[in-house]
């Protein structure tokens, strides 16, 4: 298991509740893959430096997860087809240790 930071950028026109229902779906998917969510943060609405699909802002969700390296690609593939998700970024987490 390795620690990753996964950031989702949501289309605010497709999401009614600020991303709460999609957050629950993401947590269920990550735990279903055998991972463990250490921290989740709804960063709220942020403006883009450049428009994405003619949108000037989106809702950012940040997750710190422990996940097997071979499962990381499955997260991106599942949500890349969802019209409510603009982008999914996965990075190795090298920050301070997360309290559990």
Secondary structure, DSSP 8 states (H G I E B T S, - for coil): -EEEEEEEEE-TTT-SSTTHHHHHHHHHHHHHTT-EEEEEEEEEEEEEEEEETTEEEEEEEEEEEEE-GGGHHHHHHHHHT-TTEEEEEEEE--SS----
